[in-house]
Amino acid sequence: MAGNEDGDAHDLVLVWQRADGPGAVEFVITSSNAEELLSLLVDEGVSAVPQARRVRGAGTDVLTTVVATAGNAAAWAATGVAVRKFIDRHKGKRIQVDEDGLAEAENYSARDIERIVRALSAVERDDNDDSGGQK
C-alpha cells in the first residue's frame, strides 16, 4: 500500500512497553497516528510527549514513541480511556485500491481519504517517472 508524505504506510501500529521512568509507559505508534494519540491522551489529562527520534519499523512504517506518565490510578484509567478511544476510531477501517486508484474506503474521514488519494497520486507519478512516462 502507498505511503504518505512522512513515509508511513496506511497500516496502523500501536504497541506499548514499560518506559524507564516510574509510572511511565511508551506507546510505539505509526508516526502518522502519533499526533492523534497524543491529543487523546492530553484530552484525558495524561502527561504525554513524543520522543524526537523516529525509527523505521518493519515494512515501510515510520514509528514514533510517545511517552505517557501516569502517577496514580486515575491517570492510568484516563490513559486506558484515551487508548480505547484511539482504537475505536480505527476499528473497521478498510481500503481497497485497484489499478485505477482508490476503489473503496470504509470508516475513513474525508481528511484521511484526501490524504490517501494524494499519496496514491504521488505513487502513480513516481511509477510514470520510472517507466519513462509510460504506465
C-alpha positions as CSV (number, residue, x, y, z in Angstrom):
1,M,0.0,0.0,0.0
2,A,1.2,3.5,-0.7
3,G,2.9,5.7,1.9
4,N,2.1,9.3,2.7
5,E,4.5,12.2,2.7
6,D,6.0,11.1,6.0
7,G,6.9,7.7,4.5
8,D,4.3,5.9,6.7
9,A,2.2,3.0,5.4
10,H,-1.5,3.2,6.0
11,D,-1.3,0.2,8.4
12,L,-1.8,1.1,12.0
13,V,0.9,0.1,14.5
14,L,0.3,0.6,18.3
15,V,2.5,-1.2,20.8
16,W,3.0,-0.4,24.4
17,Q,6.0,-1.1,26.6
18,R,7.2,-0.1,30.0
19,A,9.3,3.1,30.0
20,D,12.4,3.7,32.0
21,G,10.8,6.1,34.5
22,P,8.4,5.3,37.3
23,G,4.7,5.5,36.2
24,A,5.6,5.9,32.6
25,V,4.6,3.8,29.5
26,E,5.9,4.1,25.9
27,F,3.5,3.7,23.0
28,V,5.3,2.9,19.8
29,I,2.9,4.1,17.1
30,T,2.8,4.7,13.3
31,S,4.2,8.3,13.1
32,S,1.1,9.4,11.0
33,N,-1.1,8.5,14.0
34,A,1.1,9.8,16.8
35,E,-0.4,13.3,16.9
36,E,-3.9,11.8,17.2
37,L,-2.9,9.6,20.2
38,L,-1.1,12.5,21.9
39,S,-4.2,14.6,21.5
40,L,-6.4,12.0,23.0
41,L,-4.0,11.5,26.0
42,V,-3.9,15.2,26.6
43,D,-7.7,15.5,26.4
44,E,-7.9,12.9,29.2
45,G,-5.4,14.8,31.3
46,V,-2.5,12.4,30.8
47,S,1.0,13.9,30.5
48,A,2.4,12.7,27.2
49,V,5.3,13.7,24.9
50,P,6.7,12.3,21.7
51,Q,10.3,11.3,21.6
52,A,12.3,13.2,19.0
53,R,13.8,10.2,17.4
54,R,11.7,8.2,14.8
55,V,12.6,4.7,13.9
56,R,11.8,2.7,10.7
57,G,9.8,-0.4,11.6
58,A,9.0,-3.5,9.6
59,G,8.0,-2.7,6.0
60,T,7.7,1.0,5.2
61,D,6.3,2.2,8.6
62,V,8.0,5.1,10.3
63,L,7.4,4.8,14.0
64,T,7.3,7.4,16.8
65,T,7.5,6.6,20.5
66,V,5.0,8.5,22.7
67,V,5.9,8.5,26.4
68,A,2.9,8.9,28.8
69,T,3.3,9.4,32.5
70,A,0.6,8.4,34.9
71,G,1.3,8.9,38.6
72,N,-1.9,7.4,40.1
73,A,-4.8,5.0,39.4
74,A,-7.0,7.8,38.0
75,A,-4.3,8.8,35.5
76,W,-3.9,5.1,34.4
77,A,-7.6,4.9,33.9
78,A,-7.5,8.1,31.8
79,T,-4.7,6.5,29.8
80,G,-6.9,3.5,29.1
81,V,-9.8,5.7,28.1
82,A,-7.6,7.6,25.6
83,V,-6.2,4.4,24.1
84,R,-9.7,2.9,23.9
85,K,-11.0,6.0,22.0
86,F,-8.0,5.7,19.6
87,I,-8.7,2.1,18.9
88,D,-12.4,2.7,18.4
89,R,-11.7,5.4,15.9
90,H,-9.7,3.0,13.8
91,K,-12.0,-0.1,14.2
92,G,-13.4,-1.4,10.9
93,K,-11.3,0.7,8.6
94,R,-10.9,-0.9,5.2
95,I,-9.4,0.3,2.0
96,Q,-9.3,-1.2,-1.5
97,V,-7.1,0.1,-4.2
98,D,-7.1,-1.2,-7.8
99,E,-5.2,-0.2,-11.0
100,D,-7.4,2.9,-11.4
101,G,-6.7,4.1,-7.9
102,L,-8.9,4.2,-4.8
103,A,-11.8,1.8,-5.3
104,E,-13.4,1.7,-1.9
105,A,-12.8,3.1,1.6
106,E,-14.8,2.4,4.8
107,N,-14.7,4.2,8.1
108,Y,-12.2,6.9,7.0
109,S,-12.7,10.6,7.5
110,A,-12.8,13.0,4.5
111,R,-9.4,14.2,5.6
112,D,-8.0,10.7,5.6
113,I,-9.5,10.0,2.1
114,E,-7.9,13.2,0.8
115,R,-4.5,12.2,2.2
116,I,-4.8,8.7,0.7
117,V,-5.7,10.0,-2.7
118,R,-2.7,12.4,-2.6
119,A,-0.4,9.5,-1.7
120,L,-1.8,7.3,-4.5
121,S,-1.3,10.2,-6.9
122,A,2.3,10.6,-5.8
123,V,2.9,6.9,-6.3
124,E,1.4,7.0,-9.8
125,R,3.6,9.9,-10.7
126,D,6.7,8.1,-9.4
127,D,5.7,5.0,-11.4
128,N,5.3,7.1,-14.6
129,D,8.7,8.7,-14.0
130,D,10.4,5.3,-13.5
131,S,8.9,3.9,-16.8
132,G,9.9,6.9,-19.0
133,G,6.4,8.4,-18.8
134,Q,4.6,5.2,-19.7
135,K,2.3,3.4,-17.3
